[in-house]
Amino acid sequence: MTEKAEYDATGLLCPLPVLRANRKLRELPVGGELTVRATDPAAESDFPAYCRQTGHELVSAARDGEVLVFVIRKR
């Protein structure tokens, strides 16, 4: 079973959503998934760039009203 975690980064501004998500990902085993919720518009480009740079998989990126929701799988 895939270990899952969530992190609420709503209200935080760049670079905090990515930095805090990175900290949470470190706690997960390889293959674990982190769901991040963020309201910073920069997160829309920051999380895909973060995944490209770190090798983690961006499973999905969606919008729920004003909230951006990212699912990242740890590699």
Order of alpha helices (4+ residues) and beta strands (2+ residues): beta-alpha-beta-alpha-beta-beta
